[in-house]
Amino acid sequence: MIGALAGINLGNIAIFTAPIYIGSLMDSFGFTENQTGLISTLEIGAVAVTCLLLSRWLGSFSLQKLAMTGAIATLIINVITISLNDYVSILLSRTLAGVGAGLCLAATSALLSRMKDPDQIVGIMLAVNTVIMVIVIGVLGYVKAAWQFPGIMAVFAINVIVFLPLLLLLPSQPLKHSRANRREPSAPDHRLGLGILGVSLLFLFCTVEGGVWAFAERSGSNLGIADGDIGLLLATAQVAGLAGAIIAAVWGSKIPRLYPIVIGSGLMGLAGLFIYQTDSQLIYGLFLGAFSFGFFIAFPYMIGACARLDADGRWAARANGINLLGGAIAPIIAALIITSSDYQALGTFCFCLAGFCMVLAVIFNRELNKANINDELGPPGKPISIPQSKFGT
């Protein structure tokens, strides 16, 4: 699981740090919201597309080699990006970095469907990664104030160096199933429909998440909060998110899936409304925390539901890819809303879209219950065998 944690970190750092990352691009080079939104969209979108393209063949790859290749490529590109200062070069380099990060995340996704309780496992990994992100985001606020975008890229490179050795703990051989342990759906067409419904919900949910998160740093700056203090506020918000992830990590499937998803979606929608429409620094800070808590309590249950749909990790990889696709498209949508209207309109958009997510979550949960997905996890006491890495587990 430690190797999977490394993949989650490397695959998601661009979206976790998006507010400070986008703000550093605007302050360092004078890029507009549309320009920075496109850079973020292409980088996160590259992660998503890579996951989706690999999802069909994950059972044939060495997850260790796949993740290591992606991490090394990302490290090289991060180092190169430090010296870049023109828009097109930065756009291309960050897109390529997204491909490398996507390889890491795809390798991690293949393991999720092998877990007995995917909701709980995702919650544990998110909880641990959130602790790491609290530190990283807190540091980034001060790094941005001192060194702007090149400093952000240096921290990204250091992050890869720290987690690269942990990828050696991933299985070195392709994952294989015995027939006895393979989960074969009795109604393939219905399972396909459930998968499409699940990833559609994830796409919209993460569009809300990306829409709220992408320009949150700009909103704080507009309220007169200093760079370093915004970094601390964003890091503190992750602590609130940690509480949500811990709920999933501790209780997992013991909590009915619908409750955390609906509560989380509602909190994110309200947070978008207040983060972009308030004149109060206090309310801004409080709803940053509400936003993070809402995301982290709901997300593990969405990914966990998709991971239960097949045993080869295909729907888990698609879920991770689609959720990032939603997070990827969000910055450019948010930028277009801001430039065509204002930040207040962005808050209203996120609030309305979150309401639609709540409705879709009810429908998805009802269909999952009808299909008895929770009963198809394989016989208790017979965990699926995962090949061991020669470096450990």
C-alpha positions in Angstrom: 0.0 0.0 0.0 3.0 2.3 0.5 3.9 2.1 -3.1 0.3 2.9 -4.1 0.5 6.0 -1.8 3.5 7.2 -3.8 1.6 6.8 -7.0 -1.4 8.7 -5.6 0.9 11.6 -4.5 2.7 11.9 -7.8 -0.5 11.6 -9.8 -2.4 14.2 -7.9 0.1 16.9 -6.8 -0.8 19.2 -9.7 -4.5 19.3 -8.7 -3.8 19.5 -4.9 -1.5 22.5 -5.3 -3.5 24.1 -8.2 -4.4 27.4 -6.4 -0.8 28.3 -5.5 0.5 26.8 -8.8 -1.9 28.9 -10.9 -1.3 32.0 -8.8 2.5 31.7 -9.2 2.1 31.5 -13.0 0.0 34.7 -13.0 2.4 36.6 -10.7 5.6 35.4 -12.2 4.8 35.9 -15.9 1.7 38.0 -16.0 -0.3 35.3 -17.6 -4.1 35.7 -17.6 -6.7 33.5 -16.0 -7.4 31.9 -19.4 -3.7 31.2 -20.0 -3.0 29.7 -16.6 -6.3 27.8 -16.7 -5.2 26.2 -20.0 -1.8 25.1 -18.6 -3.5 23.5 -15.6 -6.2 21.9 -17.8 -3.6 20.3 -20.1 -1.4 19.1 -17.3 -4.2 17.5 -15.3 -5.9 16.4 -18.5 -2.7 14.6 -19.6 -2.8 12.6 -16.3 -6.4 11.7 -16.9 -6.0 10.7 -20.6 -3.0 8.6 -19.8 -4.9 6.7 -17.1 -7.8 6.1 -19.4 -5.7 4.9 -22.3 -3.8 2.4 -20.1 -6.9 1.2 -18.3 -7.6 -1.6 -20.7 -4.1 -3.2 -20.5 -3.1 -2.7 -16.9 -3.2 -6.4 -16.2 -0.4 -6.9 -18.7 2.1 -4.3 -17.3 4.6 -4.4 -14.5 3.2 -1.8 -12.3 6.6 -1.1 -10.7 8.2 -0.4 -14.1 5.2 1.6 -15.3 5.2 3.9 -12.3 9.0 4.3 -12.2 9.1 5.3 -15.9 6.4 7.9 -15.2 8.1 9.3 -12.1 11.6 9.6 -13.7 10.1 11.4 -16.8 8.1 13.7 -14.5 11.3 14.5 -12.5 13.3 15.4 -15.6 10.5 17.6 -16.9 10.1 19.4 -13.6 13.8 20.2 -13.5 13.7 21.5 -17.1 10.6 23.6 -16.4 12.5 25.6 -13.7 14.5 27.4 -16.4 11.5 28.1 -18.8 9.9 31.5 -19.0 7.8 31.6 -22.1 4.1 30.5 -22.3 4.3 27.9 -25.1 7.3 26.1 -23.5 5.7 26.0 -20.1 2.5 24.7 -21.6 4.2 21.9 -23.4 6.5 20.9 -20.5 3.6 20.7 -18.0 1.5 18.6 -20.5 4.4 16.1 -20.7 4.7 16.1 -17.0 1.1 15.2 -16.8 1.7 12.1 -19.0 4.4 11.0 -16.6 2.2 11.5 -13.5 -0.6 9.6 -15.3 1.6 6.5 -15.6 2.2 6.6 -11.8 -1.5 7.0 -11.1 -2.6 4.3 -13.6 -0.3 1.8 -11.8 -1.8 2.7 -8.5 -5.3 2.3 -9.8 -4.7 -1.3 -10.8 -4.3 -2.2 -7.2 -7.5 -0.7 -5.9 -9.9 -3.3 -7.2 -7.8 -6.0 -5.4 -8.5 -4.6 -2.0 -11.2 -6.1 0.2 -12.7 -2.7 1.1 -11.7 -0.2 -1.6 -13.6 2.7 0.1 -11.5 2.2 3.2 -8.2 1.8 1.4 -8.8 4.9 -0.7 -9.7 6.8 2.5 -6.5 5.6 4.2 -4.3 6.6 1.3 -6.0 10.0 1.0 -5.6 10.6 4.7 -1.9 9.9 4.6 -1.4 11.9 1.4 -3.4 14.8 2.8 -1.0 15.0 5.8 1.8 15.2 3.2 -0.1 17.9 1.2 -0.6 20.0 4.3 3.1 20.3 4.6 3.7 20.8 0.9 1.0 23.5 0.5 2.1 25.3 3.6 5.7 25.4 2.3 4.6 26.4 -1.2 2.9 29.6 0.0 6.3 30.9 1.3 8.2 29.4 -1.7 5.9 31.4 -4.0 6.5 34.6 -2.1 10.3 34.1 -2.3 10.9 32.4 -5.7 7.6 32.4 -7.6 7.0 29.7 -10.3 10.6 28.4 -10.5 10.5 27.7 -6.7 7.2 25.8 -7.2 8.8 23.6 -9.8 11.8 22.9 -7.6 9.4 21.7 -4.8 7.6 19.5 -7.4 11.0 18.0 -8.3 12.0 17.4 -4.7 8.6 15.7 -4.1 9.3 13.2 -6.9 12.8 12.4 -5.5 11.3 11.7 -2.1 8.6 9.3 -3.4 10.5 7.7 -6.2 12.0 4.9 -4.1 8.6 4.0 -2.7 7.4 3.0 -6.1 9.9 0.0 -5.9 7.4 -1.5 -3.5 4.8 -1.9 -6.2 4.4 -5.4 -7.8 7.2 -6.0 -10.2 5.2 -8.6 -12.2 1.9 -8.1 -14.0 -1.1 -8.7 -11.8 -2.9 -12.0 -12.6 -6.1 -13.5 -11.3 -7.0 -17.1 -10.8 -10.4 -18.0 -12.2 -11.7 -18.8 -8.8 -11.0 -15.3 -7.6 -12.1 -13.4 -10.7 -15.3 -11.4 -10.3 -17.3 -12.1 -13.4 -20.4 -9.9 -13.8 -23.6 -11.8 -14.5 -25.0 -8.9 -16.5 -22.2 -7.2 -18.5 -24.4 -4.6 -20.1 -25.8 -3.5 -16.8 -22.3 -3.4 -15.3 -21.2 -1.2 -18.2 -24.1 1.1 -17.5 -23.2 1.3 -13.9 -19.6 2.1 -14.7 -20.6 4.9 -17.1 -23.0 6.3 -14.5 -20.3 6.2 -11.8 -17.6 7.9 -13.8 -20.1 10.5 -15.0 -20.8 11.3 -11.4 -17.1 11.5 -10.6 -16.5 13.8 -13.6 -19.1 16.3 -12.5 -18.1 16.1 -8.9 -14.4 16.8 -9.8 -15.5 19.6 -12.1 -17.0 21.2 -9.1 -13.9 20.5 -7.0 -11.6 21.9 -9.7 -13.8 24.9 -10.2 -13.8 25.8 -6.6 -10.1 25.0 -6.0 -8.4 26.4 -9.1 -8.7 30.1 -8.4 -9.2 29.9 -4.6 -5.8 31.5 -4.1 -6.8 34.4 -6.3 -9.9 35.0 -4.3 -7.9 35.1 -1.1 -5.5 37.5 -2.7 -8.4 39.7 -3.8 -9.4 39.8 -0.1 -6.0 41.2 0.8 -4.5 38.1 2.3 -0.7 37.7 1.9 0.9 34.9 -0.2 2.3 33.1 2.9 -0.9 33.4 4.8 -2.9 32.1 1.9 -0.6 29.1 1.8 -1.2 28.4 5.5 -5.0 28.8 5.0 -5.0 26.3 2.1 -2.8 23.9 4.2 -5.2 24.3 7.1 -8.1 23.5 4.8 -6.4 20.2 4.0 -6.4 19.4 7.7 -10.2 19.7 7.6 -10.1 17.5 4.6 -8.1 15.0 6.6 -11.0 14.6 9.0 -13.2 13.5 6.0 -10.6 11.1 4.8 -10.2 9.6 8.2 -14.0 8.9 8.4 -13.7 6.8 5.2 -10.4 5.2 6.4 -11.9 4.1 9.8 -15.4 3.1 8.8 -15.2 2.4 5.1 -18.2 0.5 3.8 -19.8 0.5 7.2 -21.2 3.9 6.3 -23.9 3.8 3.5 -22.2 5.2 0.5 -25.0 7.8 -0.3 -24.6 9.8 2.8 -20.9 11.0 2.5 -21.3 11.6 -1.3 -24.4 13.8 -0.9 -23.0 15.6 2.2 -19.7 16.1 0.5 -21.2 17.5 -2.7 -23.5 19.9 -0.8 -20.6 21.2 1.2 -18.5 21.8 -1.9 -21.3 23.7 -3.6 -21.8 26.0 -0.6 -18.1 26.5 -0.3 -17.9 27.6 -3.9 -20.6 30.1 -3.3 -19.0 31.6 -0.3 -15.3 31.5 -1.3 -16.0 33.5 -4.4 -18.8 35.8 -3.1 -17.7 36.7 0.5 -16.0 39.9 1.5 -14.9 38.4 4.8 -11.5 36.7 5.3 -13.0 34.7 8.2 -15.8 33.2 6.0 -13.3 32.6 3.2 -11.1 30.6 5.6 -14.0 28.6 7.1 -15.4 27.6 3.8 -12.0 26.5 2.5 -12.1 24.0 5.3 -15.7 23.0 4.5 -14.7 22.5 0.9 -11.8 20.2 1.7 -13.9 18.2 4.2 -16.7 17.7 1.7 -14.3 16.5 -1.0 -12.4 14.1 1.1 -15.4 12.5 2.8 -17.1 11.8 -0.6 -14.3 11.0 -2.9 -13.2 7.6 -1.4 -16.7 6.3 -1.7 -17.0 7.3 -5.3 -13.6 5.7 -6.3 -14.4 2.7 -4.1 -17.7 2.1 -5.8 -16.1 2.1 -9.3 -13.2 -0.2 -8.0 -15.8 -2.8 -7.1 -17.1 -3.1 -10.7 -14.3 -5.4 -11.9 -11.3 -7.2 -10.6 -8.8 -6.2 -13.2 -8.6 -2.5 -12.1 -10.1 -1.2 -15.4 -13.0 0.7 -13.8 -10.7 1.9 -11.0 -8.3 3.3 -13.6 -11.1 4.8 -15.6 -12.5 6.4 -12.4 -9.2 8.0 -11.5 -8.8 9.1 -15.1 -12.3 10.6 -15.4 -12.1 12.3 -12.0 -8.9 14.0 -13.1 -10.5 14.8 -16.5 -13.2 16.7 -14.5 -10.5 18.4 -12.4 -8.6 19.2 -15.6 -11.4 20.8 -17.5 -12.5 22.8 -14.5 -9.7 25.5 -14.5 -10.4 26.5 -18.1 -14.1 26.6 -17.5 -13.6 28.6 -14.4 -11.3 31.0 -16.2 -13.8 31.5 -19.0 -16.5 32.2 -16.5 -14.3 34.7 -14.6 -13.2 36.6 -17.8 -16.7 36.7 -19.3 -18.3 37.6 -16.0 -16.7 37.6 -12.6 -15.6 35.5 -9.6 -19.1 35.6 -8.1 -20.5 33.9 -11.2 -18.0 31.1 -10.8 -19.3 30.5 -7.2 -22.9 30.3 -8.5 -21.9 27.9 -11.2 -20.1 25.6 -8.7 -23.1 25.7 -6.4 -25.6 24.7 -9.1 -23.4 21.9 -10.5 -23.0 20.5 -7.0 -26.7 20.3 -6.7 -26.9 18.2 -9.9 -24.2 15.9 -8.4 -26.4 15.2 -5.4 -29.2 14.2 -7.6 -27.0 11.9 -9.7 -25.5 10.4 -6.6 -29.0 9.3 -5.5 -29.6 7.6 -8.8 -26.2 5.9 -8.9 -26.5 4.6 -5.4 -30.0 3.2 -6.2 -28.7 1.3 -9.2 -25.7 -0.1 -7.3 -28.0 -1.4 -4.6 -30.2 -3.0 -7.3 -27.2 -4.8 -8.8 -25.9 -6.0 -5.4 -22.4 -4.9 -6.2 -21.3 -5.1 -2.6 -22.1 -8.8 -2.6 -19.7 -9.5 -5.5 -16.4 -8.8 -3.8 -15.3 -12.5 -3.7 -15.5 -15.0 -0.9 -14.4 -13.8 2.5 -11.0 -15.1 3.7 -9.7 -15.7 0.2 -7.9 -12.5 -0.8 -6.7 -12.2 -4.4 -3.0 -12.8 -4.7 -0.9 -9.8 -5.6 2.6 -10.6 -6.9 5.3 -9.2 -4.6 8.0 -6.8 -5.5 11.5 -8.1 -4.9 11.9 -5.0 -2.7 9.0 -5.8 -0.4 5.2 -5.2 -0.3 
